Amino acid sequence: MSKTKFPALGFRPKLSLQDQALFAKRLSLLLKAGAPLTQGIKMLERQAKSKANRKMYQHIFHDISNGQYLAKSLKRFRNVFGDFAINIILIGETSGTLPENLRYLADEIDKRRKLRQKAMSALLYPTVIMGTAVAVSGLMTVYLFPKLLPIFKSLNADLPFTTRFLIFLSAFLLKDWWLVLIAVVVMVVMFAFLMRYKSFRFVIDKISLVIPIVGPLLKDYQIVNICRTMGTLFRSQVRLLEVVTITSETTTNLVYRKELEHLHRSLARGGNIATHLEKHPNLFPDIATQMIAIGESTGNLSDTLLYIAQIYEEELDEQTKRLSSVIEPAMMLMIGLVVGFIAVSVITPIYEVTQHLNPK
């Protein structure tokens, strides 16, 4: 066995959800084929793309070679794998079902990745359309409108307010564009800096949940993740309070995370899940709470939670489809209004002057 001693961790490994799923899937296949766990880790080390990830696999190989459980070694990289994966692997090692648990973990991580892609694609579409509208109006204001300025000056007439506003905006963007750039950079940097503080992130997460159209989509996304994580952990025989703790730590929205922390305290005092959740219908829909109450009373909570996750994932699919059908005409209308505003601002003064011209 290797006796190499590793210094304190001074690197930051990182695995995407897809890489985490591949990690679990490859180890599962190798173990089912009869290969030792160390061989699987060595293979992952050779295939790692970053130096930090290779070092991480070297640490894991060293730990396993010296008789440690895989789960215990992964705890050193909790920020990479998360408590959810570590607990599923630990249960597999202690029960002798590690290959099966790794495969199950890979499937669950892959479901989470696909769910995130659905949510991101739904939010990306309106962002792209909005960016296109801003780009089109900006190009017309900065490049097209200045070419028409000599015509307006030659008219020697009072210009409409819309035209004067565009002249001012065009001149400002051409002359002081650097001020706009600095303002945008400062706002982005300030936002990124403030996002490091939980209180600010909490406010942003809370606001995001009440935004029309986007809010319901984000709520469904959180419900799916919470129910799937809890259902999977319950099915793996993880204790109740530990299930809530792990689910809270894997929840990205701080509003839901805070409520799960409150749930943990309520359960520690002898309460139950449904009774606590029904006090917050703005976060947890009534139908989900009622189904959880049935699952608790029948002792079939894990299957109930996974069924709720399936229902709301299907609802999320429908919402993404509806979002595209609603956003597309709305965005096209907005682009039309912006372009129309610029066109009217250009045409109106020319039309007014030509109306007052006397025929020769």
C-alpha positions as a Markdown table, in Angstrom:
| # | Residue | x | y | z |
|---|---|---|---|---|
| 1 | Met | 0.0 | 0.0 | 0.0 |
| 2 | Ser | 1.1 | 3.5 | -0.7 |
| 3 | Lys | 2.4 | 5.4 | 2.4 |
| 4 | Thr | 2.5 | 8.8 | 0.7 |
| 5 | Lys | 1.5 | 11.6 | 3.0 |
| 6 | Phe | -0.4 | 14.5 | 1.4 |
| 7 | Pro | -0.1 | 18.0 | 2.7 |
| 8 | Ala | -3.1 | 20.1 | 3.7 |
| 9 | Leu | -5.4 | 20.7 | 0.8 |
| 10 | Gly | -4.4 | 23.8 | -1.2 |
| 11 | Phe | -6.4 | 23.3 | -4.4 |
| 12 | Arg | -10.0 | 23.6 | -5.4 |
| 13 | Pro | -11.3 | 20.7 | -7.3 |
| 14 | Lys | -14.7 | 21.1 | -9.1 |
| 15 | Leu | -17.1 | 18.6 | -10.8 |
| 16 | Ser | -20.2 | 19.6 | -12.7 |
| 17 | Leu | -23.4 | 17.6 | -12.2 |
| 18 | Gln | -22.6 | 15.7 | -15.4 |
| 19 | Asp | -19.1 | 14.8 | -14.1 |
| 20 | Gln | -20.5 | 13.7 | -10.8 |
| 21 | Ala | -23.0 | 11.4 | -12.5 |
| 22 | Leu | -20.1 | 10.0 | -14.7 |
| 23 | Phe | -18.0 | 9.5 | -11.5 |
| 24 | Ala | -20.8 | 7.4 | -9.9 |
| 25 | Lys | -21.7 | 5.6 | -13.1 |
| 26 | Arg | -18.1 | 4.6 | -14.0 |
| 27 | Leu | -17.4 | 3.3 | -10.5 |
| 28 | Ser | -20.6 | 1.3 | -10.5 |
| 29 | Leu | -19.8 | -0.4 | -13.8 |
| 30 | Leu | -16.2 | -1.2 | -12.7 |
| 31 | Leu | -17.3 | -2.6 | -9.4 |
| 32 | Lys | -20.0 | -4.7 | -11.0 |
| 33 | Ala | -17.3 | -6.1 | -13.4 |
| 34 | Gly | -15.3 | -7.2 | -10.4 |
| 35 | Ala | -12.6 | -4.5 | -10.6 |
| 36 | Pro | -11.2 | -3.1 | -7.3 |
| 37 | Leu | -12.3 | 0.4 | -6.2 |
| 38 | Thr | -8.8 | 1.7 | -6.4 |
| 39 | Gln | -8.6 | 0.8 | -10.1 |
| 40 | Gly | -11.7 | 2.8 | -10.7 |
| 41 | Ile | -10.3 | 5.8 | -8.9 |
| 42 | Lys | -7.0 | 5.6 | -10.8 |
| 43 | Met | -8.9 | 5.5 | -14.1 |
| 44 | Leu | -10.9 | 8.6 | -13.1 |
| 45 | Glu | -7.6 | 10.3 | -12.1 |
| 46 | Arg | -6.1 | 9.6 | -15.6 |
| 47 | Gln | -9.2 | 11.0 | -17.3 |
| 48 | Ala | -9.4 | 14.1 | -15.1 |
| 49 | Lys | -9.1 | 17.3 | -17.1 |
| 50 | Ser | -7.8 | 19.7 | -14.4 |
| 51 | Lys | -4.8 | 19.4 | -12.1 |
| 52 | Ala | -7.0 | 20.1 | -9.1 |
| 53 | Asn | -9.3 | 17.1 | -9.9 |
| 54 | Arg | -6.3 | 14.8 | -10.5 |
| 55 | Lys | -5.0 | 15.8 | -7.0 |
| 56 | Met | -8.4 | 15.1 | -5.5 |
| 57 | Tyr | -8.5 | 11.6 | -7.0 |
| 58 | Gln | -4.9 | 11.0 | -5.8 |
| 59 | His | -6.1 | 11.8 | -2.2 |
| 60 | Ile | -9.1 | 9.5 | -2.6 |
| 61 | Phe | -6.8 | 6.7 | -4.0 |
| 62 | His | -4.5 | 7.2 | -1.0 |
| 63 | Asp | -7.3 | 7.0 | 1.5 |
| 64 | Ile | -8.9 | 3.9 | 0.0 |
| 65 | Ser | -5.5 | 2.1 | -0.3 |
| 66 | Asn | -5.0 | 2.6 | 3.4 |
| 67 | Gly | -8.3 | 1.0 | 4.2 |
| 68 | Gln | -10.7 | 4.0 | 4.5 |
| 69 | Tyr | -14.3 | 3.9 | 3.3 |
| 70 | Leu | -14.9 | 5.8 | 0.0 |
| 71 | Ala | -17.6 | 7.9 | 1.8 |
| 72 | Lys | -15.2 | 9.0 | 4.5 |
| 73 | Ser | -12.6 | 10.0 | 1.9 |
| 74 | Leu | -15.2 | 12.0 | 0.0 |
| 75 | Lys | -16.1 | 13.9 | 3.1 |
| 76 | Arg | -12.9 | 15.8 | 2.6 |
| 77 | Phe | -14.3 | 17.1 | -0.6 |
| 78 | Arg | -17.8 | 17.8 | 0.6 |
| 79 | Asn | -18.0 | 21.0 | -1.4 |
| 80 | Val | -17.5 | 18.9 | -4.6 |
| 81 | Phe | -19.7 | 15.9 | -4.0 |
| 82 | Gly | -22.2 | 17.1 | -1.4 |
| 83 | Asp | -23.7 | 15.4 | 1.6 |
| 84 | Phe | -26.5 | 13.8 | -0.5 |
| 85 | Ala | -24.0 | 11.7 | -2.6 |
| 86 | Ile | -21.7 | 11.0 | 0.4 |
| 87 | Asn | -24.6 | 9.5 | 2.4 |
| 88 | Ile | -25.9 | 7.4 | -0.5 |
| 89 | Ile | -22.4 | 6.0 | -0.9 |
| 90 | Leu | -21.9 | 5.4 | 2.8 |
| 91 | Ile | -25.1 | 3.4 | 3.0 |
| 92 | Gly | -24.0 | 1.4 | 0.0 |
| 93 | Glu | -20.6 | 0.6 | 1.6 |
| 94 | Thr | -22.1 | -0.4 | 5.0 |
| 95 | Ser | -24.9 | -2.5 | 3.4 |
| 96 | Gly | -22.7 | -4.2 | 0.8 |
| 97 | Thr | -24.7 | -2.7 | -2.1 |
| 98 | Leu | -22.2 | 0.0 | -3.3 |
| 99 | Pro | -22.4 | -0.8 | -7.0 |
| 100 | Glu | -26.2 | -0.5 | -7.0 |
| 101 | Asn | -26.1 | 2.6 | -4.8 |
| 102 | Leu | -23.6 | 4.3 | -7.1 |
| 103 | Arg | -25.8 | 3.5 | -10.1 |
| 104 | Tyr | -28.8 | 4.9 | -8.3 |
| 105 | Leu | -26.8 | 8.0 | -7.3 |
| 106 | Ala | -25.8 | 8.5 | -11.0 |
| 107 | Asp | -29.4 | 8.4 | -12.1 |
| 108 | Glu | -30.5 | 10.8 | -9.4 |
| 109 | Ile | -27.7 | 13.3 | -10.2 |
| 110 | Asp | -28.6 | 13.0 | -13.9 |
| 111 | Lys | -32.2 | 13.8 | -13.2 |
| 112 | Arg | -31.1 | 16.9 | -11.2 |
| 113 | Arg | -28.9 | 18.0 | -14.1 |
| 114 | Lys | -31.7 | 17.6 | -16.7 |
| 115 | Leu | -34.1 | 19.5 | -14.4 |
| 116 | Arg | -31.6 | 22.4 | -14.1 |
| 117 | Gln | -31.2 | 22.4 | -17.8 |
| 118 | Lys | -35.0 | 22.7 | -18.3 |
| 119 | Ala | -35.2 | 25.6 | -15.9 |
| 120 | Met | -32.2 | 27.4 | -17.4 |
| 121 | Ser | -33.4 | 27.0 | -20.9 |
| 122 | Ala | -36.8 | 28.4 | -20.0 |
| 123 | Leu | -35.2 | 31.5 | -18.4 |
| 124 | Leu | -32.6 | 31.8 | -21.2 |
| 125 | Tyr | -35.1 | 32.3 | -24.0 |
| 126 | Pro | -36.6 | 35.6 | -22.7 |
| 127 | Thr | -33.1 | 36.8 | -21.8 |
| 128 | Val | -31.9 | 36.3 | -25.4 |
| 129 | Ile | -35.0 | 38.0 | -26.8 |
| 130 | Met | -34.6 | 41.0 | -24.4 |
| 131 | Gly | -30.9 | 41.3 | -25.3 |
| 132 | Thr | -31.8 | 41.3 | -29.0 |
| 133 | Ala | -34.3 | 44.1 | -28.4 |
| 134 | Val | -31.8 | 46.2 | -26.6 |
| 135 | Ala | -29.1 | 45.5 | -29.3 |
| 136 | Val | -31.4 | 46.4 | -32.1 |
| 137 | Ser | -32.6 | 49.6 | -30.5 |
| 138 | Gly | -29.0 | 50.5 | -29.5 |
| 139 | Leu | -27.7 | 49.9 | -33.1 |
| 140 | Met | -30.5 | 52.1 | -34.6 |
| 141 | Thr | -29.9 | 54.9 | -32.0 |
| 142 | Val | -26.1 | 54.9 | -32.3 |
| 143 | Tyr | -25.5 | 54.1 | -36.0 |
| 144 | Leu | -28.6 | 54.8 | -38.0 |
| 145 | Phe | -30.0 | 57.9 | -36.2 |
| 146 | Pro | -26.8 | 60.0 | -36.4 |
| 147 | Lys | -26.9 | 59.7 | -40.2 |
| 148 | Leu | -30.3 | 61.4 | -40.2 |
| 149 | Leu | -29.3 | 64.3 | -38.0 |
| 150 | Pro | -28.2 | 66.5 | -40.9 |
| 151 | Ile | -31.7 | 66.2 | -42.4 |
| 152 | Phe | -33.3 | 67.3 | -39.1 |
| 153 | Lys | -31.0 | 70.3 | -38.8 |
| 154 | Ser | -31.8 | 71.4 | -42.4 |
| 155 | Leu | -35.5 | 71.4 | -41.6 |
| 156 | Asn | -35.3 | 74.5 | -39.4 |
| 157 | Ala | -38.4 | 73.4 | -37.5 |
| 158 | Asp | -39.5 | 72.6 | -34.0 |
| 159 | Leu | -38.9 | 68.8 | -33.5 |
| 160 | Pro | -41.2 | 66.6 | -31.6 |
| 161 | Phe | -40.2 | 65.5 | -28.1 |
| 162 | Thr | -39.5 | 61.9 | -29.1 |
| 163 | Thr | -37.1 | 63.1 | -31.8 |
| 164 | Arg | -35.3 | 65.5 | -29.5 |
| 165 | Phe | -35.0 | 62.7 | -26.9 |
| 166 | Leu | -33.5 | 60.4 | -29.5 |
| 167 | Ile | -31.1 | 63.1 | -30.6 |
| 168 | Phe | -30.0 | 63.6 | -27.0 |
| 169 | Leu | -29.7 | 59.9 | -26.4 |
| 170 | Ser | -27.7 | 59.3 | -29.6 |
| 171 | Ala | -25.3 | 62.2 | -28.8 |
| 172 | Phe | -24.8 | 60.9 | -25.3 |
| 173 | Leu | -24.1 | 57.4 | -26.3 |
| 174 | Leu | -21.6 | 58.5 | -29.0 |
| 175 | Lys | -19.8 | 61.0 | -26.8 |
| 176 | Asp | -20.0 | 59.4 | -23.4 |
| 177 | Trp | -20.3 | 55.7 | -24.1 |
| 178 | Trp | -17.5 | 55.0 | -21.7 |
| 179 | Leu | -19.6 | 56.4 | -18.8 |
| 180 | Val | -22.3 | 53.8 | -19.7 |
| 181 | Leu | -19.7 | 51.1 | -19.8 |
| 182 | Ile | -18.2 | 52.1 | -16.5 |
| 183 | Ala | -21.7 | 52.2 | -14.9 |
| 184 | Val | -22.5 | 48.7 | -16.2 |
| 185 | Val | -19.2 | 47.3 | -14.9 |
| 186 | Val | -19.6 | 48.9 | -11.5 |
| 187 | Met | -23.2 | 47.5 | -11.2 |
| 188 | Val | -22.1 | 44.0 | -12.2 |
| 189 | Val | -19.1 | 44.1 | -9.7 |
| 190 | Met | -21.3 | 45.5 | -6.9 |
| 191 | Phe | -23.9 | 42.8 | -7.5 |
| 192 | Ala | -21.3 | 40.1 | -7.6 |
| 193 | Phe | -19.8 | 41.5 | -4.3 |
| 194 | Leu | -23.2 | 41.8 | -2.6 |
| 195 | Met | -24.1 | 38.2 | -3.6 |
| 196 | Arg | -21.4 | 37.0 | -1.3 |
| 197 | Tyr | -23.6 | 38.1 | 1.6 |
| 198 | Lys | -26.4 | 35.7 | 2.6 |
| 199 | Ser | -28.7 | 38.6 | 3.6 |
| 200 | Phe | -28.5 | 40.1 | 0.1 |
| 201 | Arg | -28.9 | 36.7 | -1.6 |
| 202 | Phe | -31.9 | 35.9 | 0.6 |
| 203 | Val | -33.6 | 39.1 | -0.6 |
| 204 | Ile | -32.8 | 38.3 | -4.3 |
| 205 | Asp | -34.1 | 34.7 | -3.9 |
| 206 | Lys | -37.3 | 36.1 | -2.2 |
| 207 | Ile | -37.9 | 38.6 | -5.0 |
| 208 | Ser | -37.2 | 35.9 | -7.7 |
| 209 | Leu | -40.1 | 33.8 | -6.3 |
| 210 | Val | -42.7 | 36.5 | -6.8 |
| 211 | Ile | -41.7 | 37.6 | -10.3 |
| 212 | Pro | -44.7 | 36.9 | -12.6 |
| 213 | Ile | -44.2 | 33.9 | -14.9 |
| 214 | Val | -40.7 | 33.2 | -13.6 |
| 215 | Gly | -41.6 | 32.8 | -9.9 |
| 216 | Pro | -43.9 | 29.8 | -10.3 |
| 217 | Leu | -41.3 | 28.1 | -12.5 |
| 218 | Leu | -38.6 | 28.6 | -9.8 |
| 219 | Lys | -41.0 | 27.3 | -7.1 |
| 220 | Asp | -41.7 | 24.1 | -9.1 |
| 221 | Tyr | -38.0 | 23.7 | -9.6 |
| 222 | Gln | -37.3 | 23.9 | -5.8 |
| 223 | Ile | -40.2 | 21.6 | -5.0 |
| 224 | Val | -38.9 | 18.9 | -7.4 |
| 225 | Asn | -35.4 | 19.1 | -6.0 |
| 226 | Ile | -36.5 | 19.1 | -2.3 |
| 227 | Cys | -39.0 | 16.2 | -2.7 |
| 228 | Arg | -36.6 | 14.1 | -4.8 |
| 229 | Thr | -33.7 | 14.6 | -2.4 |
| 230 | Met | -35.9 | 13.8 | 0.7 |
| 231 | Gly | -37.6 | 10.8 | -1.0 |
| 232 | Thr | -34.2 | 9.3 | -2.1 |
| 233 | Leu | -32.7 | 9.7 | 1.3 |
| 234 | Phe | -35.8 | 8.2 | 3.1 |
| 235 | Arg | -35.6 | 5.3 | 0.7 |
| 236 | Ser | -32.0 | 4.8 | 1.6 |
| 237 | Gln | -33.0 | 4.6 | 5.3 |
| 238 | Val | -31.4 | 7.9 | 6.3 |
| 239 | Arg | -32.8 | 9.3 | 9.6 |
| 240 | Leu | -35.5 | 12.0 | 9.5 |
| 241 | Leu | -33.5 | 14.9 | 11.0 |
| 242 | Glu | -30.5 | 14.0 | 8.9 |
| 243 | Val | -32.7 | 13.9 | 5.8 |
| 244 | Val | -33.9 | 17.5 | 6.4 |
| 245 | Thr | -30.4 | 18.7 | 7.2 |
| 246 | Ile | -28.9 | 17.3 | 4.0 |
| 247 | Thr | -31.9 | 18.5 | 1.9 |
| 248 | Ser | -31.5 | 22.0 | 3.4 |
| 249 | Glu | -27.8 | 22.1 | 2.5 |
| 250 | Thr | -28.4 | 21.0 | -1.1 |
| 251 | Thr | -31.2 | 23.6 | -1.6 |
| 252 | Thr | -29.9 | 26.5 | -3.6 |
| 253 | Asn | -32.7 | 29.0 | -2.8 |
| 254 | Leu | -32.1 | 30.6 | 0.6 |
| 255 | Val | -35.8 | 31.2 | 1.2 |
| 256 | Tyr | -36.5 | 27.4 | 1.0 |
| 257 | Arg | -33.3 | 26.6 | 2.8 |
| 258 | Lys | -34.4 | 28.8 | 5.8 |
| 259 | Glu | -37.8 | 27.1 | 5.8 |
| 260 | Leu | -36.2 | 23.7 | 5.9 |
| 261 | Glu | -34.0 | 24.8 | 8.8 |
| 262 | His | -37.2 | 25.8 | 10.6 |
| 263 | Leu | -38.7 | 22.4 | 9.7 |
| 264 | His | -35.7 | 20.7 | 11.3 |
| 265 | Arg | -36.3 | 22.5 | 14.6 |
| 266 | Ser | -40.0 | 21.7 | 14.4 |
| 267 | Leu | -39.3 | 18.0 | 13.9 |
| 268 | Ala | -36.8 | 18.0 | 16.7 |
| 269 | Arg | -39.6 | 19.2 | 19.0 |
| 270 | Gly | -41.8 | 16.4 | 17.9 |
| 271 | Gly | -43.7 | 17.9 | 15.0 |
| 272 | Asn | -44.3 | 16.5 | 11.6 |
| 273 | Ile | -43.5 | 17.6 | 8.1 |
| 274 | Ala | -47.0 | 18.3 | 6.7 |
| 275 | Thr | -48.2 | 20.3 | 9.7 |
| 276 | His | -45.2 | 22.6 | 9.3 |
| 277 | Leu | -45.3 | 23.0 | 5.6 |
| 278 | Glu | -49.0 | 23.8 | 5.4 |
| 279 | Lys | -48.2 | 27.0 | 7.3 |
| 280 | His | -46.4 | 28.2 | 4.2 |
| 281 | Pro | -48.7 | 27.7 | 1.2 |
| 282 | Asn | -46.8 | 30.4 | -0.7 |
| 283 | Leu | -43.7 | 28.1 | -0.8 |
| 284 | Phe | -45.3 | 24.6 | -0.6 |
| 285 | Pro | -48.5 | 24.1 | -2.6 |
| 286 | Asp | -51.5 | 22.6 | -0.8 |
| 287 | Ile | -51.6 | 19.5 | -2.9 |
| 288 | Ala | -48.0 | 18.6 | -2.1 |
| 289 | Thr | -48.6 | 19.2 | 1.6 |
| 290 | Gln | -51.7 | 17.0 | 1.6 |
| 291 | Met | -49.9 | 14.2 | -0.2 |
| 292 | Ile | -47.0 | 14.4 | 2.3 |
| 293 | Ala | -49.6 | 14.2 | 5.2 |
| 294 | Ile | -51.0 | 11.0 | 3.6 |
| 295 | Gly | -47.4 | 9.6 | 3.2 |
| 296 | Glu | -46.6 | 10.3 | 6.8 |
| 297 | Ser | -49.8 | 8.7 | 8.1 |
| 298 | Thr | -49.4 | 5.6 | 5.9 |
| 299 | Gly | -45.7 | 5.2 | 6.5 |
| 300 | Asn | -44.9 | 5.5 | 2.8 |
| 301 | Leu | -43.3 | 8.9 | 2.8 |
| 302 | Ser | -40.4 | 8.1 | 0.5 |
| 303 | Asp | -42.6 | 6.9 | -2.4 |
| 304 | Thr | -45.0 | 9.8 | -1.8 |
| 305 | Leu | -42.2 | 12.4 | -2.0 |
| 306 | Leu | -40.8 | 10.9 | -5.2 |
| 307 | Tyr | -44.2 | 10.9 | -6.7 |
| 308 | Ile | -44.7 | 14.6 | -5.8 |
| 309 | Ala | -41.3 | 15.3 | -7.5 |
| 310 | Gln | -42.5 | 13.5 | -10.6 |
| 311 | Ile | -45.8 | 15.5 | -10.7 |
| 312 | Tyr | -44.1 | 18.8 | -10.4 |
| 313 | Glu | -41.4 | 17.9 | -12.8 |
| 314 | Glu | -44.1 | 17.3 | -15.4 |
| 315 | Glu | -45.7 | 20.6 | -14.4 |
| 316 | Leu | -42.3 | 22.3 | -14.9 |
| 317 | Asp | -42.2 | 20.9 | -18.4 |
| 318 | Glu | -45.6 | 22.3 | -19.1 |
| 319 | Gln | -44.6 | 25.6 | -17.7 |
| 320 | Thr | -41.5 | 25.9 | -19.9 |
| 321 | Lys | -43.7 | 25.2 | -22.9 |
| 322 | Arg | -46.2 | 27.8 | -21.9 |
| 323 | Leu | -43.5 | 30.2 | -21.1 |
| 324 | Ser | -42.1 | 30.0 | -24.6 |
| 325 | Ser | -45.6 | 30.5 | -26.1 |
| 326 | Val | -46.3 | 33.5 | -23.9 |
| 327 | Ile | -42.9 | 35.2 | -24.0 |
| 328 | Glu | -42.3 | 35.0 | -27.7 |
| 329 | Pro | -45.3 | 37.2 | -28.8 |
| 330 | Ala | -44.7 | 39.5 | -25.8 |
| 331 | Met | -41.0 | 40.0 | -26.7 |
| 332 | Met | -41.8 | 40.5 | -30.4 |
| 333 | Leu | -44.4 | 43.1 | -29.4 |
| 334 | Met | -41.8 | 44.9 | -27.3 |
| 335 | Ile | -39.2 | 44.9 | -30.1 |
| 336 | Gly | -41.9 | 46.2 | -32.4 |
| 337 | Leu | -42.8 | 49.0 | -30.0 |
| 338 | Val | -39.1 | 50.0 | -29.7 |
| 339 | Val | -38.5 | 50.0 | -33.4 |
| 340 | Gly | -41.8 | 51.7 | -34.0 |
| 341 | Phe | -40.9 | 54.4 | -31.5 |
| 342 | Ile | -37.6 | 55.1 | -33.3 |
| 343 | Ala | -39.3 | 55.0 | -36.7 |
| 344 | Val | -42.0 | 57.4 | -35.7 |
| 345 | Ser | -39.4 | 59.8 | -34.1 |
| 346 | Val | -37.6 | 59.8 | -37.5 |
| 347 | Ile | -40.7 | 60.1 | -39.8 |
| 348 | Thr | -42.8 | 62.6 | -37.8 |
| 349 | Pro | -40.7 | 65.7 | -38.2 |
| 350 | Ile | -40.1 | 65.0 | -41.9 |
| 351 | Tyr | -43.9 | 64.5 | -42.4 |
| 352 | Glu | -44.8 | 67.7 | -40.5 |
| 353 | Val | -42.4 | 69.8 | -42.6 |
| 354 | Thr | -43.5 | 68.3 | -45.9 |
| 355 | Gln | -47.1 | 69.1 | -44.9 |
| 356 | His | -46.3 | 72.8 | -44.7 |
| 357 | Leu | -44.4 | 73.0 | -47.9 |
| 358 | Asn | -46.2 | 75.0 | -50.6 |
| 359 | Pro | -46.3 | 73.4 | -54.1 |
| 360 | Lys | -44.4 | 75.4 | -56.7 |
